[in-house]
Amino acid sequence: MTGTSRMTTAQAIVRFLDNQYVSMDGVETKFVEGFFTIFGHGIAVGLGEALDSNPGKLKIFQGRNEQGMCHSAIAYAKQNGRRKIIACASSVGPGAANMVTACATATVNNIPLLVFPADTFASRQPDPVLQQLEVSSSLAVSTNDAFRPVCKYWDRITRPEMVMTALVNAMRVLTDPAETGACCIGLCQDVEGEAYDFPEYFFRKRVHRITRPAAVQEELEDVASVIRGAEKPLLIVGGGVRFSEAGEVVEKFCEEFGIPFGETQGGKSACRSSHPYCLGGIGVTGTLASNIIAKDADMVISVGSRMSDFTTSSKHLFRNEKVKFVSVNYSRYHAYKMDAVKAVGDARATMEALTEILRSTGYHSAYTDEVVKAKEMWDKELERLGGIAYTGETFEPLIQARDPRTIPEFVKLTEGRITQTAALAVINRIIDKDATIITAGGSLPSCMQRMWRTDKRGGYHAEYGYSCMGYEVAATLGVKLAEPENEVYCVVGDSSFQMLHSEIMTIMQEKQKVNILIFDNCGFGCINNLEMNHGIGSLATEFRYTDGKKPCGNLIPVDYAKIGQGYGLHTYTCRTIEELEAALKDAKKQEKACLFDLKVLPKTMTDGYEAWWNVGLAETSEKEEVRKAWKNVEKGRRESRAY
């Protein structure tokens, strides 16, 4: 008879997770590093007891906000190429609900995230328990049902023995490149502590193989046939290239066949920015070089991309009437997008196989000097952007749609004279070449997808699949845990910092040297631009005192350096480019976390570059400016592909 060990459900979870490994390309890696947790009452005496009594090799990290600690775990998994994770556990109720946003973020970005929210009592004896959400139509519903639409796997444990199949299936999803995302296993509070005779074989070492299946020959031939008929192809580097570690293969493919490539937010830094065929970011937040080439392309090769609206410019970017699409993707779902001819498989293995087929036919694109000219044009624009400086009262920012009060008032209140584009250029120039930069929702990802250059594979870490503001500070911790030997920086807008910076305390607790650069422009600058560029006033996006109806009074200055000082960080206040340069150099000498309070002029971010974005603007309005903007939206919709 098979041997058994009697233990609680929570103890079984800990022991099981401590014995999970992944193997890719012959390299075996321990999969679960540990737990992020906030020990509310629903988890402290169940899972908490198990982690206290015998955590094995698992580490325990103390979170401050459930969403924030999950963001750290997402960043850790992403920077480890999805080969390592940190599980997250919370109490029932608000603790669990706080993790829902992070689960959506993980699922949208195809990043493995394993969460264990506590649940109500399976016995229902003490119902309603503290923090229980009561739904009168069904006593089986709890807060944890909110995880169902944002997770790739969902389960609730109401008996101890259920945890075995639940954990095995969670591992199935977490280690599947095509299906990975958030996995939620709700733990009924009483069941966490219930004991069961678990079979010993459940706790054996498991090695989950992450394989590299190439697309089948028929699909490879289909894709090769379309490419052979193209004169001006364009390749799009998506996040799948990064996770497949296919950057070098894609670079050689483009070199051999003369094909330029643009990068998505997820794919940026999978390939070297200095590569002669790299055009930089593509789409709504893309470079002029990428978007000009994209308009004339007669064939688009999507490799590992979800082809989101920002990448395709709401399906408006590709203007050639004869343009065709092919897609290489591990996910069959994503491969079908844009009505593409598909090749379903690992990016690296499939691109290697595709190279062999095209090589045998002697294929080469018909480009002459178009790519070189487009890159030269963009290099000049980058130089201009990096040199934009405040010139006093006559200063004209890049974004014209604005409240005329804002810039003079900002300068008077903060004495800040830094432009956003110049700041990014200086940061890119001064920080170490092997450093990793982190960004997320707002105007900074737009500027950085255009302006940031790095030859470090994986050196650009952006969360833009879900555009989740508040990701940046927490992600800085996750990336640093994944890359302890390298400098890690995040650039975060003031509004995003205000949303969520609680994991600063965990950064200090873990004694991690990270660098947090806050771009303070007194508002939600990106959305203010969206409003005003579509004829809407500056409504509830700048940080202004209210008149009782709207926030339309004076600007509200914030001293972010003092916030950092309160946590014990080494801080800098930078009002000029010279002060920023000096601070960046000094921070390299520091041994503890650094926070930079950059006073950045509003409306000095990048904009445009031949892209269009479909937004739900009012079709009728009392405002003439809105009616004019609607005509442009209507025109763009007519010109875009239907699906």
N, C-alpha and C positions, 0 to 999 in steps of 0.2 A: 504494500500500500504506500502511496506517495506520502512523504513526510509533510507535516504542516507546522505552522507557527501561529500561536494565538496572539493576536495583537488588535489594536483598535483600527478603525478605518483610516484615521489620520496617520497613524504610525505606518500603515501599509503604503499610503501615498508617498510618504517621505522615503521609505526604503526602496520603493519601486523607482521613483524619479532619480535616486542616487545611482542607479544601475543602468541608465539609458545612455547610449552612445550613437554617434553617426559615423559613417564611413563614406568618403568621397575621394575618388582618384587614389585609393589605397591608403589614405590618411584617416586614422581613427581619432575621433574627438569626443570627449565627455560632453554630452548634450546639455544637461541641466547644471548650471553653475550654482544656483541657490534660490532663495526666496526674497522678494520684496514684500513687506507686509506692514500693515497698520493694525495692531492687535485690538480691535474692538471686541465687544463681549461675545459676538457670535463665532469668533475664530480663536480667541486667546487661549481658552482652556481645552480646546479640541486639537486643532492643528498646532497651536502654540505649545501644548504639552509634548507633542511628538517631536517638534523641532528643538525643544529644550532638552528632552531626555536623550535623544540619539539622532542628531542631524546627519550623521555620516560625514561625507565630504562636502555637504551642501553649506553654503555661506548664507547668513541671514543679514539682510539690509533693512534698515528702518526707514520707511517712507514717511512723508509728511502730508501728502495729498494722494488719494488713490489714483486719480488720473495721472498725476505727475510721476508716481513711481512706475506706472505702466509705460509712460513715455520713455523713461530711462531704460526699461526692459526692452522696448521696441528698438531703441537706438543701439543697445548692446547687441541684440540679435542681428540687426542690419549690418553693423560694422564688423560682425563676425561672419558675414556671408551666409547667415541663416543656419550656421552649424552649431551655435551655442545659444541657450536661452536662460533667462531668469524668470521663474514663475512668480506670480503675484497673488496675494491672498488678502481678502478684506472681510470686514464684518458684514452682517445682513443690512439691508435698507440703504441708507445714504452712502455708506462705504461701497456697497456693491454698485449702486447707480452711478457713482463717480467713475467707475471703470468702463462704463458703456462707451463713452466717447473714444477712449483709448482703444477699445476693441475694434471699433469701426475704423479707426486710423490704421491699425495693424492689418485688418482684412483688406481694406482698399489698396494698401501698399504691398500685399502679399508677404507680410512679415510674420513669423511665428510668435504668438503670444499666448501663454497658458495662464488662465486666471481661475482662482478658486474662491468665489464669493460664498460666504456663509448664507444659509437659507433658514426658513422657519423650521419648526419641529415636525419631523415625520409623524410622530404620535399625535400631534395637535393638542396634546393634553393642556399645555399652558397657554394656548392661543387666546387672544392675540398677544404675541410676545413683543418685547421692546423693539421698535423700528419695523414692525411688520406692516406691510401694505395689505390692507384687507379689501378684497374684491368680492362683493356680495353675490355676484353671479357664479363664482367658482372659488371654492376654498383651496383649490390646487394651484391657483395663480399667486405668484410672489413677484417681488422686484426683479428677480433673476430672469423672468420671462422676457424682460426688455433686452436681454442679450441675444435672443434667438435671431433677429434679423441682421445683427452685426457680426455674427460669429460663423466660422466655417464648420464648427462642430459644437453641439450643445447637449448637455446632459444634467440630470439632477439625481443625486444619490440619496435614496430613501431606505436602502438596506446595505449593510456593509459589503456583501459579496458583489454588488453592482459595480463597485469601484474598479474591479479587475477589467471588465470589458470596456468600461468608460476610459480608463487610462490607456489601454492598448489602442483604442480608436483615436484618442487624442494624439498619440504618437504617430499614428498613420497619417493624420492630416498635417501635423506640425512639420513632418519631414518630407512632405510631398511638394516639390517645387511648383506644381500646377495648381494645387489646392490649398497651400498653406495660408494661414491667417490666424485670427483669434480662435481659441478653443476655450469654452467655458464649462466647468464642472461645478455645479452648485452643490454645496455640502449642507445637508440638514444638520442643525446644531446637535441634536441628540445622537444622530448617526455617527458624527465625527468621533465620539467617544465610545461607541459600541464595539465590542470585540467579536472576532470571527476567527475560525481556524483556516488561515490562508495557506494554500499549497505552496511549498517551497519553490517549485518551478516558476511561480509567478515572479519571483524576485531574482531570477537568474539574469546575468548580464545580457542585454539585448543590443545588438548593433543594427541600426537602421541604415540601409544603403541608399545613398542619394546617387542615382545613376545618370548616365548621359545618353539616353536613346536618341539616335539621329532619326530624322523623318524617314518614312518609308521611301523606297526608290521611286515609286510612282509620283509621290508628291514632290520629291526633289526634281524630277524631270519636268513636272508641271511648272514649277517655279523657274527653273533654268530656261525653259522655253520662253516665258514672258520676259525674262531679263535679256535674253539674246535679241529680242525684237526692239529693245530700247536704245535710243541714241543718247538721251540725257537722263540717266537714272539718278536717284538720290536715296541714300540709306539713312534711316532713322535709328539711332542707338537708344534703346530703352533700358529699363531697369533689369530686364532679363539678361542683358549682356554683362552687367555688373555681377549678378549673382552666379552666372555661369562661368565667370572669369574668362570671358571670351573677348576681352578688349583687344588683345594682341592679334588674335585671329581675324577680328573684324578689320583692324588696321591693315593687315597684310592683304585681305580680300579687296579692300578699297584701293590699295596701292597697285595691285596686280591688274585690276580691271578699270582703273581710272574713275572711281565712283566717289564723289564727295559725301560727307555725312554730317547730319545735324544731331543734336543731343536733346533728349527730354530731361526734365529735372531728375528723374530717377536714374537715367543713364549717364548723366554728366559725371565725368572722371573715370568712367569705365575705360575710356580711351584717353590718350594724351592730348591736352589742349594744343600742344606744339605740333601735332601731326599735320603734314601739308594738306591733307584732305579734310581736316576738321573745320567746320564752319561755325561751331559754337551752338548755343541753344537755338531751338526751332519753335515757331508758333507764336502765340500771343506774347510770350515773354522772350521771344527769340531775337537773334541778331539780324541785322540787315543782310548780311552775307547769306545766312541760311534761308531767309524768307524770299530773297530775290531768286536764288537757285531753285527753291521749291515751286515758285510760280510757273517756271518754264519746264520743270521736270516732266518727262513723259512716262516715267515709271518710278514708283516709290517702294522701297524695300523696308518694311518695318521689322526690326529685330528685337524681340522681347519688350514690345511697347503695348500699353493698353489703348493707345491712340485716343487720348482724352481730348476734350474740346480745346484745351490750351495748346496741345501738340498740333492739332489739325487746324487751329484757328477757326473752330466751330465748323469744320469741313469746308472752309472758304479759301484755304491757303493754296491749294493745288489748282491752278487756273488753266493748265493745258487741257483742252477738250478731249484729247486722246489719252490722258493719263490713266495708267493701270496701277494696281496695287498688288504686292505680294507680301506675305506675312510669315515670319519664322517665330514660333512661340511655343513654349512648353504647354501652354494652356490652349486647348481646342476652342474654348469660348472666345478668348482674345484673338486667336488666329482668324476667326471668321469676320472680324470687324472690317469696315470699309469695303465689304464685298470682295475681300482679297483672295487671290489664289494662295492657298495655305501650305505650309510645311510644318507639321506639328512635331516638335522635338526640342531637345536641349540646344541652346543657342550655339555653343562652341562646336559640338559634334555635328550639328546640322550645317553650320557655315563651313566647316572643314570639308564635309561631303559635297556641298554645293560648289566650293572652290575647285574641286577635282573635276566636276562635270563641266563647268564653264571653261576651265583651262584646256580641256580636250577639244573644245570648239574654237579656241583662239579668240574668244570674245574680248572686246575693249570698248569702252564708251566713246562717244564722238565729241566729247568736250575738247576745246582747244585751250583758250586762255580765260574762259569764263570764271573758273574757280579761283584762279590766281587774282584776277581783278576784283572779284567780290571780297576776297580776304584782305586785299590791300585797302579797299574802301573802308572795311570795318576796322582795320588797324588804325587808320586815320581818325575814325570816329571815336575809338577807344582812347586815343591820345587826347582828343578834345574833351571827352567826358572827364577824364582824370585831371584835367587842368582847369576845370570850371571853378572860379573863385568868386567870393562875395566882393562886390565893388562899391558898396554903399547904397545910397538912396536910389541910384539909377539902375540897380541890379535887376535883371530880368531872368527869372528862373526858367527851367526847362518846361515846366507845366504852367500853361497860361491861365487856365480856368482856376480862379482863386478869389478868396476874400481879400481885397486890397489892404485890409488892416493887418493881416496875419504876419507877414515877414517883418515889417518895421516893429511891430509889437513884440515879436519873438526876440529880435535882436536886442531891443531895449530891456526885456525881462531877463534874458539869459546871457547876454553878451556873446552868444554863439554865432560863429561865422563859417562853420564847416558846411560844405555841400556834400550831399550823400554820395554822388559819383566820385568826387575827389577822395572822400574817406575810404571807400572800397578800394580804389586804386592804391592808396598808401598802405592799407592793410595787406593787400595782395603782394605788394613789393617787399614789405618788411618781415612778415612772419616767416618761419622756417619752411623750406620747400617740402618737408615731410609732415607738416602740420595738417590737421583736418579741420575744415570749416563747416559749421552747422547753420542752417537757416530753415525757416518755415513760413507760414502764411503772412501776407502783407506785401509791401512794395519791395522789400529786400530780396526775396527770391527772384523777382522780376529783374532787378538790377544785376543780381549775381549770376543768373543764368546767362545774361548777356556779357557781363564784364569779367567774371572770375575765371582765372586760368590756372590750371594745375596739371602737372604731369604725374602726380602721385595717384595711382589707381585707388579709388575709394576715398580720395582726399576731399571730395565735395559731398556733403551729407545733407540732403534736403528732404523735408517732409512736405510734399506738395500734392500728393495724390488725394489727400483729404483736406489740405490747406488748413491744418489744425493750429491755430494760434495758441501759444502757451507750451508748445512742444520743445522750444529751443533750449531753455535752461536745464530742464530735466534730461534732455537728450545729451547735453554736454557731459553729464555724469556717466550716462550709458556708454558713450563713445570713449571716454577716458578709461573706464573700466576695461574696455575692449583693447585699447591702445595705451597702456600705462607708460610706455617709454616716449611717446610723442606728445607734443604740445597740441592742445585742443582748444578751439575758439568757437564761440557762437556769436552770430550777429542777430540781434533781436530788437524789434521796434518797441517803443515805450508802451504802446497799448498792449502788445503781446506779453511784455514783461509784467504789466499790471495784472493780466489775466491769470498767470500762473508762474510763480518763481519759488514756490515753497521748497523745492528740492535743493535749494541753496544750502539749507541746513544739513541735508544728507551729504552734500558735497564736502562741507566742513567736517562733518562727523567722520567721513571716510578718508579725510586728509588728502583729497585729490586736488592737484594743481590744474585748474582750468581757467579759461579767460572768457569773461562775459562782456560783450560790447553792446551797450544799450544805445540805440539811435533815437534820441529824444527829439521829436519834432512837434510835441504837444498835440498828438492826435492820431486817429486812424487815417493816416495819409493816403493809403491806397484806395480806400473806399470813399474818401473825400474826393479824390480825383474821379472815381467812377460816377459819383453823384453829379459833380459840377460839369464834367464833360458830356453829360446827357441832359443838361438844362436844369438840373435840380440845384437848389441852394445848398450852402454849406450847413447841412442839417445833422446835428448830433454826431459829428465825427471829429471835430476839433475839441480839445479839452478847454471848455469855456464855462464860466459861471452862468447860471440860468437866470432868466428874467421872470421865472414862475411858469412859463409855458415852454420855452425852448432854451437849450444851452447856447446862448448867443452873446453873452457878456464878454468880459475880458478873459484872456488866456490864463490858465492856471499853471504856474511853473512848479516843477517837482525836482528835488535834489536826490537823484538816484544814488549818488556816491554815499550819502548819509545812510541810505538803506543798506548798502553793502557794508559800510562800517559797522552797522549794528549787528550784522552776522559775523563780523570778524574778518572780512575780506580786505585785501590790499586794494585801495581804490584810487581812481584818477578822475578828475573832471577835465574834459578837453573841450575848449571853445574855439581853437584854431587848429589848422592842419599841423602846424609846428608842434603844438602841445600833444597832438595825437601821435606824431612820429616819436617824440621823446618818451611818451608813456609806453608805447609798444616795445621800444627797446629796453626800457627799464623793467617791464613785466617779465622779460626773459630771464632776469636775474632773481626773480622772486621765487620762493619755495611754497607759497600758499596761493590759493585761488585769488584771482584779480578781477575787479569789476571796473569797467570804463564807462563813465557817463559822458557820452558825446552829445553836444548841443548842435544838432544838425538842422540846417535851415529847411523849413517846409517847402514842398514843391520842387525839390532839387533831385528827384529821382528820374530814371529813364522812362521813356514812353514811346509807344508806336512801333515803328520799323516795319511798315507794310503788312501789319497783321490786323485782323478784325475779330471781335468777340461778340457772340450773340447773347444779349441780355434781355430780360423781360420788361422792357420799358413800356410806360403807359401809351396806349394807342391814341387816346384823346387826352387833352390837357388844356387848362386855361392859360398855360405859359407858352409863349411863342418859341422859347428856347427848347422846350420839351418836344413840341410839334416838329421842329426842324431836326432834332436828334432822332425822332421816330422815323423820319423819312430815310435816314441813313441805315437804321436798323432794318427797315423793310427792304431796302435795296440789298443789304448784305444777305438777308435770308433768301431773296430771290436768286442770288448768285451762287449760293452754297449748294453742295451736294445734299440730296434729300436724306440719305442714310449712309 
